[in-house]
Amino acid sequence: MVNNVAVNTGIHIDDLSNGTGLAKQTDGEAVECDPFVLSGNPVADIIWVVDESGSMSDNRLDVAANAADFFARAVKSGLDFRMAVTGVCNPSGSYSSIVGKFCSKISTSSNDDGGTDRFLLPTEQAIFEACVKNPPGYEGGSEYGLTNAREAVKKHLPRATNSVSKVRSGATLVVIMATDESPQELKTLSGFYSYYKTCQLPADMQNQVNAYIQQDMDIYTGKLTPESKAIVHMVGGVCNNTCNAQIGHGYNELVKATGGITADVCQANLGATLQIIIDTIIGQSSPAKLEYVPISASLAVAVDKTQLDRSRVKGFDYASSSNTLIFVGVPFPKGSQVVASYRRFKDQGPIIE
């Protein structure tokens, strides 16, 4: 019932669990009214970095099998999105020339280079599914996820307004790591092989990992250039997983630093996780960010003076992770006026970016 958008069970559970209804005993309430002029639909360019090892074959098939729901949810929520898929090839191996390259070709050949290096449109779901099943090149037993993700971002900058191969100006950039192994790059660090299935690294080992991924931190947090700022999600090895997956050290730190989501690669069906990820992307891309954190159950929203229902079929919803409004199945022209009214607790100040 939670994932059934035709009923509001999921909305009620989110309102109860997102913490917006909690306050100190002495706190009071205030009423807010936030006006917006919408500049357009939320925009996101999403890069998948997919491990194509044999142990990941069922997970790749799972992502592909859930692609229809993933795409449909994004489209219905008005997300202006593009997808890209790259692999985890060895930067020093025979496929070094295609490290970070995007796939745009349906092929079952393990040696295929992926075709033209470009983003995929919402109408190219079949190509996306094929590329997830068979990313460019062949990883050969070594999963260089950090390097391929880094190069996937750098090779597709600077941003451009009209380019099939460049990250779009104004788009929220998202990187999704899908792997059941620790980054091959970290396995070159002295002693790391003793800990890649250990949840908590010793302090000296963690310091080595932090030093290695600093270049990645600089990219995704926008320190390298504001154009490279991205949100990193991981579908990978979490602590105490059930499928003997290696822990996503290195990836985990990037997820935490950029406000992403970590999901267990061992789960039987990734459908629910992919829904959470796309909802998070939609929320983080939304131009309708509230000034304060509302008591989410109290939200009322109108677009161009027409009040909307709280709905995941047709209306509006609230993304607590980004404190934004999401519009589902509600087309609106650029320049539409939105008013959101809500109650909040007084002790909470305005959101400071």
N, C-alpha and C positions, 0 to 999 in steps of 0.2 A: 504493500500500500504506500510506503514511503516514496517509492520511485514512480508511482502512478500519478502523472501530472493532471489527470482528469479530476482528481479529488485533492483537497487541500491538506491532507495529512502531513505531507512533507513540510509545508509552510508552517503548520502549527508546531511541529517538532523543532524546526529551526528557531521559531520564536521562543520556545521554552529552553533551548539549549545554547543559544548564541550569547547569553550573558547580558543582553541589553535590558532585561527586566530586573536585574539585580542592583541593589543599592544599599548604602549604609542605613542604619536605623534612623539616624537624625537627618537624612537627606530629604529634600523637598522636590517638587516637580515644577517644570516650566513648560510653556507651550511655544513651539517654534513654527515658523512658516518660511520655507526656503524657496525662492523663485529661481528659475533657470530659463535661459534661452538656448535651446539645443542647437549645437553647431553641426550636427549630423549623427549618423549611426556610429556606435563604437567600432574601432578599426584595430585589427590585430594581424600580425604576421607570425605564424607558428612554425617553428623548426623542430622536427622530430629527429633525434639521434638514436638510431635503432641498432642494437646488438643482433647480429645475424648468426650467432653461434648455434649449434645444434640444440643446446639446452634451452634456447629461447624460442625454438620453432613454434611451440604451442602458444606462447605469449604473442608472437607476431600474428599468428592466425586469429587470436582472440581480439587483438586491436583491429585487424581487418574486418572481422565479423561484426564488430560494434561500430564500424565507420559510418554506417547509414544513420544510426541514432545520433552519433557525434556530430555529423554534418547537419542533420535535420534540426537538432537542438540549437546549433549556432545560427542557422538560417532563420529559424522562427524567432529567435531573440534579436534579430536585426543586426547581428554581428557581421561587419564587412571583413571577411577573413580570407587569408590564403594559407595554404599548407606547404611545407617543404619536408623532404625526407632525405637524410644522409646516413651513412654507415659509420663504422668504427675502424676503418682501415689503418694499417701500420704506416705511419708517416715516413718510415725508412724502408718500406717494402716495395714490391712491384706495383702496388696501386697508389704510390705516394702522390701521384699527380691528381688524384681525384679525392684526396682528403678534404672533407667539408663540402664536396660537390652535391648539388641537389639532383634528385631523380625525377624524370618526367616521362618515363618509358615503361610500358608493360613488357616484362621479359621474365623468363624463368631460368635464364643462364646465370650461373653463379659468377661468371666472369664479365657480365655486362657492365658497362661504364655508366649506365643510368640515362643516357641520352643527353638532351640539352639541359644545361644547368639553369633551372628556373623554378619559381614558385608555381604551385598548382592552384587553380581556381575552385570555387565551391561546386562548379559543374563537373569537375574531374575526379569525382570520388573513386571511380574504378581504377584510375591510374594511381591514386593515393594508396588504395588497398594493395595493388601489385607492388608498389615501391616499398611498402612496409614489409611485405613478405620477402622481398628481394632488393635490399638497398644497393646502391652503387658499389661495384668492386666486390672483393671478398676479404673477410676479416682474418682468415687463416689461423684462427685459434687465439688471437690476441686482440683484446678489445680496448682500443685507444679512444675512449669516449670523450675525455677532456680535450684532447687535441682536435678531434673532428668537430666538436661543438664550437670550440674557439675559432677554428678556421672557417666554419660555416657562417659565423657572424662576421668575421673580418673580411672574408671574400665578397660578401654581399653588402658592404658599405662602400662609399657613402650612400646615405639614403637618397632616394629620388622620388619624384612625384609620379612619373609614368614609366615604370621599368619592370619587366617580368623577372629580372634577375637581382634587383636591389630591394632592400628593405624600404618600405614606403615611408615617406615623411609623415610624421604624426601618428604612425601606427604603434601600438603596444607590441613590443617584441617579446616573444615567448620561446623558451627552449625546453623541450620535454626529453629527458633522458630515459630510455627504456632498455634496461640491462639487468642480468642476474649476477654480474661480476663486478668486483672492484676495478677501478681504472688501471689499465696495464701500466700507465705512466708511474703510478705510485709503487708498483711492484719493483721498480728500480731503486727505491729508497732502502737504505740499509736496515734490515730487520723487519720490513713491512710484511714479508711472507709469513711471519709468525703470528700476525694479528689480523689478516684480512677477513677472518670470520669471527673476530672479536668485536663486541658492541662498543666497548670503551677502550680507546687507545691509551697507552701510557703517555704521560705528559711530553716526554722527549720525542716520541713518535708523532704525537699530534702536532707538535711544533714543526716537525719536518713536513708533514702534510700541509699545514697552514702556509709554510714558506713556499712550497711547490705551487699551490693553487692561488697564490697572491696575484699572479698575472691574470687568472680567470676572474678573480674578485674584481680586479680593476676594470675588466671588460664589462661584466654584467651589472656592476653598481654605477657604471657611467664615469668612473674616474679616468679611464683611458680617453674617452670622448663621450659626451652626452648621447651621441648617436648609437652607441653600443649598449646602452642600458637595457637590461632584459630581466624578465622573471623566469627563474629556472624551476621546473617541476621534475620529479623523479619517480618513475615506476621501477623499483629496484629492490635490492636486498635490505630489509629492515632487521632490526634486532629480534632475535628469537623467532626467525621465520621457519616455516614448516617444510621448505623444499631445498634446504641446504644451500641457498643462494649466498654468495659472498656479500658482505656488508658494503653499502654504497658510500664508503669513506671518500671524502673529496666532493662528491656530488651532494651529500647531505649538508655540508657547510655552505655550499653555493645556494641551495634551496632556502636555508634559513636566512641567509644574508639578503636574499632578493624577495622574500615574502611568498615563496612558492609552496607546493604541496608535496609531501612524500607519501607514496603508496606502495603497498606490499606486492611485489611481483609474483608471489606465490599464491595469491588468491585464485579461486577456481574460475571466476569470471570477472573480467576487468570492466564490464559495462557500467556498473555503478560508479567506479572510480573515474572513468572517462567522463561521465556526466558531471561529477563534481569538478573535475579539471576544467571542462568547457564552461561551466557556470562561473567558476572563479575567473577565467579569462574574460568572459563577458563583463563581469562586475569590475575587474581591474581596468577594462578598456572604456567603461561607461563615462560619458561626459557629465552625468548627473550625480555629483558627489555632494553629500549632505554636509552642512557646516558642523553639526553636532551629531553624536551617536544617539539615535532615537530609541525609545522603547518600541521595538520593531512592530509589535502587535497593534500599536496605535497609529501607524502610518496611514495617511489618506493622500491620494495623488490625483491631480487633474492635468490633462494636456489640452491646451487651447480651450479651457473652460469646460471640458467634458471629463467628468469624474470616471476613473478607471477602477475596475475590480482588482483585488489582490489575487492574482492567478498566474499559474505557469502554463496556461493554455492561451489566454488572451487577456492581457491587462498588464500589471506591473508586479515586480517582486523586489526584494531587498537582499543585497549581498553584504553580509556582515564583515567579511574578510577585507573588503575595500570601502565599506560605508557608502555604497552607491545604490542607485536605483537601476533596475533592469526592466526594459519594456519588451514584452513577449507578444508577438502576433499583432502588434499595434503599429502600423506604418504612420510615420509623421514626417512632414516636410522640414527641411532645414529652416531654422528660425522659429520652430514651434515653442510656445511658452508653456513651461511646466511649473506647477506650484505643488510643493510637498508640505503638508502639515503633520505635526507629530508632537507627542509628549516626550520629555527627557527628564533626567534627574539633574538638579541644579548644580551639584558639586562637580559635575563633569564640564570642563571647559571646551572651547572650540577645538576642532581638529587642527593641529599644526603640522604641515608637511615638512 
